[in-house]
Amino acid sequence: MRKISELRALTQDELVQEEKSLRKELFNLRFQRTTGELENPMRIRQARKEIAKILTIITEKQKGKITA
């Protein structure tokens, strides 16, 4: 799990790529939970929170609040 400062240092394209990667991971985690293979159920929650952080930073950058 990355820190906010690390995420803010990324470019918009990198943030979008990170979001896509996390969404794929979240899909796989949900699939594993359904099939009973999930080892760490808390990872689903962590992935959702990280996606939310990324989306917040993307919105801030689009509104011009952060220049990086």
mmJSON file of the N, C-alpha and C atoms, coordinates in Angstrom:
{"data_MODEL":{"atom_site":{
"group_PDB":["ATOM","ATOM","ATOM","ATOM","ATOM","ATOM","ATOM","ATOM","ATOM","ATOM","ATOM","ATOM","ATOM","ATOM","ATOM","ATOM","ATOM","ATOM","ATOM","ATOM","ATOM","ATOM","ATOM","ATOM","ATOM","ATOM","ATOM","ATOM","ATOM","ATOM","ATOM","ATOM","ATOM","ATOM","ATOM","ATOM","ATOM","ATOM","ATOM","ATOM","ATOM","ATOM","ATOM","ATOM","ATOM","ATOM","ATOM","ATOM","ATOM","ATOM","ATOM","ATOM","ATOM","ATOM","ATOM","ATOM","ATOM","ATOM","ATOM","ATOM","ATOM","ATOM","ATOM","ATOM","ATOM","ATOM","ATOM","ATOM","ATOM","ATOM","ATOM","ATOM","ATOM","ATOM","ATOM","ATOM","ATOM","ATOM","ATOM","ATOM","ATOM","ATOM","ATOM","ATOM","ATOM","ATOM","ATOM","ATOM","ATOM","ATOM","ATOM","ATOM","ATOM","ATOM","ATOM","ATOM","ATOM","ATOM","ATOM","ATOM","ATOM","ATOM","ATOM","ATOM","ATOM","ATOM","ATOM","ATOM","ATOM","ATOM","ATOM","ATOM","ATOM","ATOM","ATOM","ATOM","ATOM","ATOM","ATOM","ATOM","ATOM","ATOM","ATOM","ATOM","ATOM","ATOM","ATOM","ATOM","ATOM","ATOM","ATOM","ATOM","ATOM","ATOM","ATOM","ATOM","ATOM","ATOM","ATOM","ATOM","ATOM","ATOM","ATOM","ATOM","ATOM","ATOM","ATOM","ATOM","ATOM","ATOM","ATOM","ATOM","ATOM","ATOM","ATOM","ATOM","ATOM","ATOM","ATOM","ATOM","ATOM","ATOM","ATOM","ATOM","ATOM","ATOM","ATOM","ATOM","ATOM","ATOM","ATOM","ATOM","ATOM","ATOM","ATOM","ATOM","ATOM","ATOM","ATOM","ATOM","ATOM","ATOM","ATOM","ATOM","ATOM","ATOM","ATOM","ATOM","ATOM","ATOM","ATOM","ATOM","ATOM","ATOM","ATOM","ATOM","ATOM","ATOM","ATOM","ATOM","ATOM","ATOM","ATOM","ATOM"],
"id":[1,2,3,4,5,6,7,8,9,10,11,12,13,14,15,16,17,18,19,20,21,22,23,24,25,26,27,28,29,30,31,32,33,34,35,36,37,38,39,40,41,42,43,44,45,46,47,48,49,50,51,52,53,54,55,56,57,58,59,60,61,62,63,64,65,66,67,68,69,70,71,72,73,74,75,76,77,78,79,80,81,82,83,84,85,86,87,88,89,90,91,92,93,94,95,96,97,98,99,100,101,102,103,104,105,106,107,108,109,110,111,112,113,114,115,116,117,118,119,120,121,122,123,124,125,126,127,128,129,130,131,132,133,134,135,136,137,138,139,140,141,142,143,144,145,146,147,148,149,150,151,152,153,154,155,156,157,158,159,160,161,162,163,164,165,166,167,168,169,170,171,172,173,174,175,176,177,178,179,180,181,182,183,184,185,186,187,188,189,190,191,192,193,194,195,196,197,198,199,200,201,202,203,204],
"type_symbol":["N","C","C","N","C","C","N","C","C","N","C","C","N","C","C","N","C","C","N","C","C","N","C","C","N","C","C","N","C","C","N","C","C","N","C","C","N","C","C","N","C","C","N","C","C","N","C","C","N","C","C","N","C","C","N","C","C","N","C","C","N","C","C","N","C","C","N","C","C","N","C","C","N","C","C","N","C","C","N","C","C","N","C","C","N","C","C","N","C","C","N","C","C","N","C","C","N","C","C","N","C","C","N","C","C","N","C","C","N","C","C","N","C","C","N","C","C","N","C","C","N","C","C","N","C","C","N","C","C","N","C","C","N","C","C","N","C","C","N","C","C","N","C","C","N","C","C","N","C","C","N","C","C","N","C","C","N","C","C","N","C","C","N","C","C","N","C","C","N","C","C","N","C","C","N","C","C","N","C","C","N","C","C","N","C","C","N","C","C","N","C","C","N","C","C","N","C","C","N","C","C","N","C","C"],
"label_atom_id":["N","CA","C","N","CA","C","N","CA","C","N","CA","C","N","CA","C","N","CA","C","N","CA","C","N","CA","C","N","CA","C","N","CA","C","N","CA","C","N","CA","C","N","CA","C","N","CA","C","N","CA","C","N","CA","C","N","CA","C","N","CA","C","N","CA","C","N","CA","C","N","CA","C","N","CA","C","N","CA","C","N","CA","C","N","CA","C","N","CA","C","N","CA","C","N","CA","C","N","CA","C","N","CA","C","N","CA","C","N","CA","C","N","CA","C","N","CA","C","N","CA","C","N","CA","C","N","CA","C","N","CA","C","N","CA","C","N","CA","C","N","CA","C","N","CA","C","N","CA","C","N","CA","C","N","CA","C","N","CA","C","N","CA","C","N","CA","C","N","CA","C","N","CA","C","N","CA","C","N","CA","C","N","CA","C","N","CA","C","N","CA","C","N","CA","C","N","CA","C","N","CA","C","N","CA","C","N","CA","C","N","CA","C","N","CA","C","N","CA","C","N","CA","C","N","CA","C","N","CA","C","N","CA","C","N","CA","C"],
"label_alt_id":[null,null,null,null,null,null,null,null,null,null,null,null,null,null,null,null,null,null,null,null,null,null,null,null,null,null,null,null,null,null,null,null,null,null,null,null,null,null,null,null,null,null,null,null,null,null,null,null,null,null,null,null,null,null,null,null,null,null,null,null,null,null,null,null,null,null,null,null,null,null,null,null,null,null,null,null,null,null,null,null,null,null,null,null,null,null,null,null,null,null,null,null,null,null,null,null,null,null,null,null,null,null,null,null,null,null,null,null,null,null,null,null,null,null,null,null,null,null,null,null,null,null,null,null,null,null,null,null,null,null,null,null,null,null,null,null,null,null,null,null,null,null,null,null,null,null,null,null,null,null,null,null,null,null,null,null,null,null,null,null,null,null,null,null,null,null,null,null,null,null,null,null,null,null,null,null,null,null,null,null,null,null,null,null,null,null,null,null,null,null,null,null,null,null,null,null,null,null,null,null,null,null,null,null],
"label_comp_id":["MET","MET","MET","ARG","ARG","ARG","LYS","LYS","LYS","ILE","ILE","ILE","SER","SER","SER","GLU","GLU","GLU","LEU","LEU","LEU","ARG","ARG","ARG","ALA","ALA","ALA","LEU","LEU","LEU","THR","THR","THR","GLN","GLN","GLN","ASP","ASP","ASP","GLU","GLU","GLU","LEU","LEU","LEU","VAL","VAL","VAL","GLN","GLN","GLN","GLU","GLU","GLU","GLU","GLU","GLU","LYS","LYS","LYS","SER","SER","SER","LEU","LEU","LEU","ARG","ARG","ARG","LYS","LYS","LYS","GLU","GLU","GLU","LEU","LEU","LEU","PHE","PHE","PHE","ASN","ASN","ASN","LEU","LEU","LEU","ARG","ARG","ARG","PHE","PHE","PHE","GLN","GLN","GLN","ARG","ARG","ARG","THR","THR","THR","THR","THR","THR","GLY","GLY","GLY","GLU","GLU","GLU","LEU","LEU","LEU","GLU","GLU","GLU","ASN","ASN","ASN","PRO","PRO","PRO","MET","MET","MET","ARG","ARG","ARG","ILE","ILE","ILE","ARG","ARG","ARG","GLN","GLN","GLN","ALA","ALA","ALA","ARG","ARG","ARG","LYS","LYS","LYS","GLU","GLU","GLU","ILE","ILE","ILE","ALA","ALA","ALA","LYS","LYS","LYS","ILE","ILE","ILE","LEU","LEU","LEU","THR","THR","THR","ILE","ILE","ILE","ILE","ILE","ILE","THR","THR","THR","GLU","GLU","GLU","LYS","LYS","LYS","GLN","GLN","GLN","LYS","LYS","LYS","GLY","GLY","GLY","LYS","LYS","LYS","ILE","ILE","ILE","THR","THR","THR","ALA","ALA","ALA"],
"label_asym_id":["A","A","A","A","A","A","A","A","A","A","A","A","A","A","A","A","A","A","A","A","A","A","A","A","A","A","A","A","A","A","A","A","A","A","A","A","A","A","A","A","A","A","A","A","A","A","A","A","A","A","A","A","A","A","A","A","A","A","A","A","A","A","A","A","A","A","A","A","A","A","A","A","A","A","A","A","A","A","A","A","A","A","A","A","A","A","A","A","A","A","A","A","A","A","A","A","A","A","A","A","A","A","A","A","A","A","A","A","A","A","A","A","A","A","A","A","A","A","A","A","A","A","A","A","A","A","A","A","A","A","A","A","A","A","A","A","A","A","A","A","A","A","A","A","A","A","A","A","A","A","A","A","A","A","A","A","A","A","A","A","A","A","A","A","A","A","A","A","A","A","A","A","A","A","A","A","A","A","A","A","A","A","A","A","A","A","A","A","A","A","A","A","A","A","A","A","A","A","A","A","A","A","A","A"],
"label_entity_id":["1","1","1","1","1","1","1","1","1","1","1","1","1","1","1","1","1","1","1","1","1","1","1","1","1","1","1","1","1","1","1","1","1","1","1","1","1","1","1","1","1","1","1","1","1","1","1","1","1","1","1","1","1","1","1","1","1","1","1","1","1","1","1","1","1","1","1","1","1","1","1","1","1","1","1","1","1","1","1","1","1","1","1","1","1","1","1","1","1","1","1","1","1","1","1","1","1","1","1","1","1","1","1","1","1","1","1","1","1","1","1","1","1","1","1","1","1","1","1","1","1","1","1","1","1","1","1","1","1","1","1","1","1","1","1","1","1","1","1","1","1","1","1","1","1","1","1","1","1","1","1","1","1","1","1","1","1","1","1","1","1","1","1","1","1","1","1","1","1","1","1","1","1","1","1","1","1","1","1","1","1","1","1","1","1","1","1","1","1","1","1","1","1","1","1","1","1","1","1","1","1","1","1","1"],
"label_seq_id":[1,1,1,2,2,2,3,3,3,4,4,4,5,5,5,6,6,6,7,7,7,8,8,8,9,9,9,10,10,10,11,11,11,12,12,12,13,13,13,14,14,14,15,15,15,16,16,16,17,17,17,18,18,18,19,19,19,20,20,20,21,21,21,22,22,22,23,23,23,24,24,24,25,25,25,26,26,26,27,27,27,28,28,28,29,29,29,30,30,30,31,31,31,32,32,32,33,33,33,34,34,34,35,35,35,36,36,36,37,37,37,38,38,38,39,39,39,40,40,40,41,41,41,42,42,42,43,43,43,44,44,44,45,45,45,46,46,46,47,47,47,48,48,48,49,49,49,50,50,50,51,51,51,52,52,52,53,53,53,54,54,54,55,55,55,56,56,56,57,57,57,58,58,58,59,59,59,60,60,60,61,61,61,62,62,62,63,63,63,64,64,64,65,65,65,66,66,66,67,67,67,68,68,68],
"pdbx_PDB_ins_code":[null,null,null,null,null,null,null,null,null,null,null,null,null,null,null,null,null,null,null,null,null,null,null,null,null,null,null,null,null,null,null,null,null,null,null,null,null,null,null,null,null,null,null,null,null,null,null,null,null,null,null,null,null,null,null,null,null,null,null,null,null,null,null,null,null,null,null,null,null,null,null,null,null,null,null,null,null,null,null,null,null,null,null,null,null,null,null,null,null,null,null,null,null,null,null,null,null,null,null,null,null,null,null,null,null,null,null,null,null,null,null,null,null,null,null,null,null,null,null,null,null,null,null,null,null,null,null,null,null,null,null,null,null,null,null,null,null,null,null,null,null,null,null,null,null,null,null,null,null,null,null,null,null,null,null,null,null,null,null,null,null,null,null,null,null,null,null,null,null,null,null,null,null,null,null,null,null,null,null,null,null,null,null,null,null,null,null,null,null,null,null,null,null,null,null,null,null,null,null,null,null,null,null,null],
"Cartn_x":[0.843,0.0,0.892,0.61,1.428,0.919,1.837,1.464,0.907,0.144,-0.446,0.649,1.729,2.801,3.412,3.521,4.04,3.075,1.782,0.781,0.72,0.851,0.785,1.976,3.074,4.268,4.124,3.14,2.949,2.238,2.447,1.739,0.31,-0.512,-1.904,-2.009,-1.176,-1.196,-0.784,0.215,0.65,-0.446,-1.162,-2.258,-3.377,-3.682,-4.72,-4.291,-3.02,-2.505,-2.588,-2.23,-2.281,-3.72,-4.654,-6.066,-6.539,-6.175,-6.566,-6.0,-4.755,-4.11,-4.826,-5.175,-5.863,-7.269,-7.94,-9.282,-9.214,-8.171,-7.994,-7.721,-6.854,-6.545,-7.803,-8.608,-9.839,-10.789,-10.898,-11.732,-11.252,-9.935,-9.374,-9.579,-9.451,-9.663,-11.112,-12.039,-13.448,-13.726,-13.106,-13.261,-12.709,-11.547,-10.939,-11.816,-12.426,-13.302,-14.492,-15.039,-16.204,-15.851,-14.67,-14.268,-13.636,-13.486,-12.948,-11.446,-10.75,-9.288,-8.584,-9.34,-8.751,-8.057,-6.764,-5.985,-6.122,-6.169,-6.222,-7.438,-8.566,-9.775,-9.628,-8.713,-8.508,-7.913,-7.306,-6.707,-7.775,-8.996,-10.084,-10.343,-10.428,-10.674,-9.533,-8.308,-7.144,-7.15,-7.477,-7.499,-8.563,-9.733,-10.806,-10.397,-9.736,-9.299,-8.227,-7.34,-6.278,-6.847,-7.853,-8.525,-9.16,-9.798,-10.434,-9.402,-8.246,-7.18,-6.728,-6.521,-6.063,-7.089,-8.363,-9.407,-9.478,-9.265,-9.258,-8.106,-6.939,-5.772,-5.961,-6.531,-6.797,-7.736,-8.786,-9.741,-9.068,-8.232,-7.513,-6.622,-5.932,-5.04,-5.829,-7.003,-7.818,-8.345,-8.611,-9.113,-7.994,-6.76,-5.619,-5.155,-5.55,-5.142,-3.706,-3.253,-1.894,-1.15,0.035,0.858,2.069,2.087,3.234,3.398],
"Cartn_y":[-1.175,0.0,1.244,2.141,3.337,4.463,5.346,6.529,7.595,8.51,9.6,10.414,10.691,11.497,10.804,9.487,8.741,8.808,8.711,8.774,10.156,11.194,12.561,12.874,12.163,12.391,11.793,10.922,10.278,11.221,10.971,11.747,11.212,11.951,11.559,10.207,10.005,8.736,7.566,7.794,6.749,6.422,7.446,7.221,6.396,6.7,5.95,4.492,4.263,2.902,2.164,2.857,2.264,1.889,2.772,2.5,1.256,1.17,-0.002,-1.28,-1.216,-2.375,-2.793,-1.822,-2.128,-2.671,-2.166,-2.671,-4.134,-4.477,-5.873,-6.753,-6.246,-6.991,-7.178,-6.128,-6.207,-7.245,-7.264,-8.27,-9.67,-9.876,-11.191,-11.56,-10.587,-10.85,-11.246,-10.562,-10.911,-12.323,-12.642,-13.98,-15.031,-14.756,-15.684,-15.85,-14.75,-14.826,-15.733,-15.606,-16.412,-17.891,-18.195,-19.595,-20.144,-19.309,-19.761,-19.863,-19.229,-19.313,-18.092,-17.102,-15.845,-16.051,-15.695,-15.858,-14.666,-13.446,-12.243,-11.398,-11.554,-10.81,-9.293,-8.859,-7.419,-6.752,-7.516,-6.942,-6.314,-6.849,-6.265,-4.839,-4.681,-3.351,-2.39,-2.873,-2.039,-1.589,-2.487,-2.158,-1.107,-1.251,-0.273,1.107,1.147,2.431,3.072,2.253,2.777,3.319,2.646,3.152,4.505,4.621,5.885,7.003,6.693,7.693,8.168,7.224,7.558,8.429,8.06,8.851,10.266,10.402,11.719,12.565,11.971,12.704,13.09,12.19,12.51,13.706,13.706,14.821,16.121,16.053,17.255,17.8,16.916,17.359,17.97,17.395,17.934,19.312,19.553,20.857,21.861,21.398,22.302,22.599,21.794,22.033,21.615,20.63,20.131,20.288,20.832,20.944,20.052,18.953,18.043,17.344],
"Cartn_z":[0.0,0.0,0.0,-0.919,-1.063,-0.191,0.17,0.935,-0.01,0.548,-0.235,-0.921,-0.218,-0.805,-2.025,-1.969,-3.11,-4.283,-4.003,-5.062,-5.689,-4.879,-5.401,-6.305,-6.115,-6.934,-8.334,-8.53,-9.828,-10.8,-12.089,-13.107,-13.241,-13.94,-14.127,-14.84,-15.862,-16.592,-15.698,-14.854,-13.931,-12.916,-12.476,-11.537,-12.18,-13.43,-14.138,-14.302,-14.636,-14.767,-13.427,-12.358,-11.019,-10.658,-10.997,-10.729,-11.49,-12.758,-13.559,-12.957,-12.541,-11.936,-10.652,-9.831,-8.582,-8.829,-9.847,-10.164,-10.628,-11.39,-11.799,-10.582,-9.693,-8.474,-7.623,-7.507,-6.73,-7.32,-8.64,-9.295,-8.945,-9.04,-8.732,-7.269,-6.375,-4.95,-4.681,-5.325,-5.146,-5.687,-6.798,-7.375,-6.414,-5.84,-4.885,-3.646,-3.202,-2.028,-2.328,-3.528,-3.91,-3.979,-4.477,-4.606,-3.331,-2.319,-1.043,-0.996,-1.93,-1.996,-1.41,-0.955,-0.488,0.854,0.911,2.133,3.071,2.508,3.333,2.939,3.62,3.259,3.431,4.268,4.474,3.237,2.35,1.143,0.246,0.28,-0.513,-0.032,1.271,1.851,1.531,1.644,1.346,-0.111,-1.01,-2.441,-2.726,-2.12,-2.323,-1.82,-0.664,-0.114,-0.99,-1.506,-2.36,-3.672,-4.224,-5.426,-5.125,-3.979,-3.594,-3.458,-2.885,-2.757,-4.129,-5.03,-6.378,-7.094,-6.993,-7.645,-7.071,-5.772,-5.139,-5.672,-5.785,-6.279,-7.743,-8.542,-9.95,-10.044,-9.23,-9.234,-8.818,-7.797,-7.35,-8.463,-9.154,-10.23,-11.382,-11.672,-12.754,-12.406,-11.143,-10.725,-10.494,-10.619,-10.525,-9.12,-8.168,-6.781,-6.536,-7.288,-7.11,-8.422,-8.354,-9.562,-9.384,-10.103,-10.026,-11.346],
"occupancy":[1.0,1.0,1.0,1.0,1.0,1.0,1.0,1.0,1.0,1.0,1.0,1.0,1.0,1.0,1.0,1.0,1.0,1.0,1.0,1.0,1.0,1.0,1.0,1.0,1.0,1.0,1.0,1.0,1.0,1.0,1.0,1.0,1.0,1.0,1.0,1.0,1.0,1.0,1.0,1.0,1.0,1.0,1.0,1.0,1.0,1.0,1.0,1.0,1.0,1.0,1.0,1.0,1.0,1.0,1.0,1.0,1.0,1.0,1.0,1.0,1.0,1.0,1.0,1.0,1.0,1.0,1.0,1.0,1.0,1.0,1.0,1.0,1.0,1.0,1.0,1.0,1.0,1.0,1.0,1.0,1.0,1.0,1.0,1.0,1.0,1.0,1.0,1.0,1.0,1.0,1.0,1.0,1.0,1.0,1.0,1.0,1.0,1.0,1.0,1.0,1.0,1.0,1.0,1.0,1.0,1.0,1.0,1.0,1.0,1.0,1.0,1.0,1.0,1.0,1.0,1.0,1.0,1.0,1.0,1.0,1.0,1.0,1.0,1.0,1.0,1.0,1.0,1.0,1.0,1.0,1.0,1.0,1.0,1.0,1.0,1.0,1.0,1.0,1.0,1.0,1.0,1.0,1.0,1.0,1.0,1.0,1.0,1.0,1.0,1.0,1.0,1.0,1.0,1.0,1.0,1.0,1.0,1.0,1.0,1.0,1.0,1.0,1.0,1.0,1.0,1.0,1.0,1.0,1.0,1.0,1.0,1.0,1.0,1.0,1.0,1.0,1.0,1.0,1.0,1.0,1.0,1.0,1.0,1.0,1.0,1.0,1.0,1.0,1.0,1.0,1.0,1.0,1.0,1.0,1.0,1.0,1.0,1.0,1.0,1.0,1.0,1.0,1.0,1.0],
"B_iso_or_equiv":[0.0,0.0,0.0,0.0,0.0,0.0,0.0,0.0,0.0,0.0,0.0,0.0,0.0,0.0,0.0,0.0,0.0,0.0,0.0,0.0,0.0,0.0,0.0,0.0,0.0,0.0,0.0,0.0,0.0,0.0,0.0,0.0,0.0,0.0,0.0,0.0,0.0,0.0,0.0,0.0,0.0,0.0,0.0,0.0,0.0,0.0,0.0,0.0,0.0,0.0,0.0,0.0,0.0,0.0,0.0,0.0,0.0,0.0,0.0,0.0,0.0,0.0,0.0,0.0,0.0,0.0,0.0,0.0,0.0,0.0,0.0,0.0,0.0,0.0,0.0,0.0,0.0,0.0,0.0,0.0,0.0,0.0,0.0,0.0,0.0,0.0,0.0,0.0,0.0,0.0,0.0,0.0,0.0,0.0,0.0,0.0,0.0,0.0,0.0,0.0,0.0,0.0,0.0,0.0,0.0,0.0,0.0,0.0,0.0,0.0,0.0,0.0,0.0,0.0,0.0,0.0,0.0,0.0,0.0,0.0,0.0,0.0,0.0,0.0,0.0,0.0,0.0,0.0,0.0,0.0,0.0,0.0,0.0,0.0,0.0,0.0,0.0,0.0,0.0,0.0,0.0,0.0,0.0,0.0,0.0,0.0,0.0,0.0,0.0,0.0,0.0,0.0,0.0,0.0,0.0,0.0,0.0,0.0,0.0,0.0,0.0,0.0,0.0,0.0,0.0,0.0,0.0,0.0,0.0,0.0,0.0,0.0,0.0,0.0,0.0,0.0,0.0,0.0,0.0,0.0,0.0,0.0,0.0,0.0,0.0,0.0,0.0,0.0,0.0,0.0,0.0,0.0,0.0,0.0,0.0,0.0,0.0,0.0,0.0,0.0,0.0,0.0,0.0,0.0],
"pdbx_formal_charge":[null,null,null,null,null,null,null,null,null,null,null,null,null,null,null,null,null,null,null,null,null,null,null,null,null,null,null,null,null,null,null,null,null,null,null,null,null,null,null,null,null,null,null,null,null,null,null,null,null,null,null,null,null,null,null,null,null,null,null,null,null,null,null,null,null,null,null,null,null,null,null,null,null,null,null,null,null,null,null,null,null,null,null,null,null,null,null,null,null,null,null,null,null,null,null,null,null,null,null,null,null,null,null,null,null,null,null,null,null,null,null,null,null,null,null,null,null,null,null,null,null,null,null,null,null,null,null,null,null,null,null,null,null,null,null,null,null,null,null,null,null,null,null,null,null,null,null,null,null,null,null,null,null,null,null,null,null,null,null,null,null,null,null,null,null,null,null,null,null,null,null,null,null,null,null,null,null,null,null,null,null,null,null,null,null,null,null,null,null,null,null,null,null,null,null,null,null,null,null,null,null,null,null,null],
"auth_seq_id":[1,1,1,2,2,2,3,3,3,4,4,4,5,5,5,6,6,6,7,7,7,8,8,8,9,9,9,10,10,10,11,11,11,12,12,12,13,13,13,14,14,14,15,15,15,16,16,16,17,17,17,18,18,18,19,19,19,20,20,20,21,21,21,22,22,22,23,23,23,24,24,24,25,25,25,26,26,26,27,27,27,28,28,28,29,29,29,30,30,30,31,31,31,32,32,32,33,33,33,34,34,34,35,35,35,36,36,36,37,37,37,38,38,38,39,39,39,40,40,40,41,41,41,42,42,42,43,43,43,44,44,44,45,45,45,46,46,46,47,47,47,48,48,48,49,49,49,50,50,50,51,51,51,52,52,52,53,53,53,54,54,54,55,55,55,56,56,56,57,57,57,58,58,58,59,59,59,60,60,60,61,61,61,62,62,62,63,63,63,64,64,64,65,65,65,66,66,66,67,67,67,68,68,68],
"auth_comp_id":["MET","MET","MET","ARG","ARG","ARG","LYS","LYS","LYS","ILE","ILE","ILE","SER","SER","SER","GLU","GLU","GLU","LEU","LEU","LEU","ARG","ARG","ARG","ALA","ALA","ALA","LEU","LEU","LEU","THR","THR","THR","GLN","GLN","GLN","ASP","ASP","ASP","GLU","GLU","GLU","LEU","LEU","LEU","VAL","VAL","VAL","GLN","GLN","GLN","GLU","GLU","GLU","GLU","GLU","GLU","LYS","LYS","LYS","SER","SER","SER","LEU","LEU","LEU","ARG","ARG","ARG","LYS","LYS","LYS","GLU","GLU","GLU","LEU","LEU","LEU","PHE","PHE","PHE","ASN","ASN","ASN","LEU","LEU","LEU","ARG","ARG","ARG","PHE","PHE","PHE","GLN","GLN","GLN","ARG","ARG","ARG","THR","THR","THR","THR","THR","THR","GLY","GLY","GLY","GLU","GLU","GLU","LEU","LEU","LEU","GLU","GLU","GLU","ASN","ASN","ASN","PRO","PRO","PRO","MET","MET","MET","ARG","ARG","ARG","ILE","ILE","ILE","ARG","ARG","ARG","GLN","GLN","GLN","ALA","ALA","ALA","ARG","ARG","ARG","LYS","LYS","LYS","GLU","GLU","GLU","ILE","ILE","ILE","ALA","ALA","ALA","LYS","LYS","LYS","ILE","ILE","ILE","LEU","LEU","LEU","THR","THR","THR","ILE","ILE","ILE","ILE","ILE","ILE","THR","THR","THR","GLU","GLU","GLU","LYS","LYS","LYS","GLN","GLN","GLN","LYS","LYS","LYS","GLY","GLY","GLY","LYS","LYS","LYS","ILE","ILE","ILE","THR","THR","THR","ALA","ALA","ALA"],
"auth_asym_id":["A","A","A","A","A","A","A","A","A","A","A","A","A","A","A","A","A","A","A","A","A","A","A","A","A","A","A","A","A","A","A","A","A","A","A","A","A","A","A","A","A","A","A","A","A","A","A","A","A","A","A","A","A","A","A","A","A","A","A","A","A","A","A","A","A","A","A","A","A","A","A","A","A","A","A","A","A","A","A","A","A","A","A","A","A","A","A","A","A","A","A","A","A","A","A","A","A","A","A","A","A","A","A","A","A","A","A","A","A","A","A","A","A","A","A","A","A","A","A","A","A","A","A","A","A","A","A","A","A","A","A","A","A","A","A","A","A","A","A","A","A","A","A","A","A","A","A","A","A","A","A","A","A","A","A","A","A","A","A","A","A","A","A","A","A","A","A","A","A","A","A","A","A","A","A","A","A","A","A","A","A","A","A","A","A","A","A","A","A","A","A","A","A","A","A","A","A","A","A","A","A","A","A","A"],
"auth_atom_id":["N","CA","C","N","CA","C","N","CA","C","N","CA","C","N","CA","C","N","CA","C","N","CA","C","N","CA","C","N","CA","C","N","CA","C","N","CA","C","N","CA","C","N","CA","C","N","CA","C","N","CA","C","N","CA","C","N","CA","C","N","CA","C","N","CA","C","N","CA","C","N","CA","C","N","CA","C","N","CA","C","N","CA","C","N","CA","C","N","CA","C","N","CA","C","N","CA","C","N","CA","C","N","CA","C","N","CA","C","N","CA","C","N","CA","C","N","CA","C","N","CA","C","N","CA","C","N","CA","C","N","CA","C","N","CA","C","N","CA","C","N","CA","C","N","CA","C","N","CA","C","N","CA","C","N","CA","C","N","CA","C","N","CA","C","N","CA","C","N","CA","C","N","CA","C","N","CA","C","N","CA","C","N","CA","C","N","CA","C","N","CA","C","N","CA","C","N","CA","C","N","CA","C","N","CA","C","N","CA","C","N","CA","C","N","CA","C","N","CA","C","N","CA","C","N","CA","C","N","CA","C","N","CA","C","N","CA","C"],
"pdbx_PDB_model_num":[1,1,1,1,1,1,1,1,1,1,1,1,1,1,1,1,1,1,1,1,1,1,1,1,1,1,1,1,1,1,1,1,1,1,1,1,1,1,1,1,1,1,1,1,1,1,1,1,1,1,1,1,1,1,1,1,1,1,1,1,1,1,1,1,1,1,1,1,1,1,1,1,1,1,1,1,1,1,1,1,1,1,1,1,1,1,1,1,1,1,1,1,1,1,1,1,1,1,1,1,1,1,1,1,1,1,1,1,1,1,1,1,1,1,1,1,1,1,1,1,1,1,1,1,1,1,1,1,1,1,1,1,1,1,1,1,1,1,1,1,1,1,1,1,1,1,1,1,1,1,1,1,1,1,1,1,1,1,1,1,1,1,1,1,1,1,1,1,1,1,1,1,1,1,1,1,1,1,1,1,1,1,1,1,1,1,1,1,1,1,1,1,1,1,1,1,1,1,1,1,1,1,1,1]
}}}
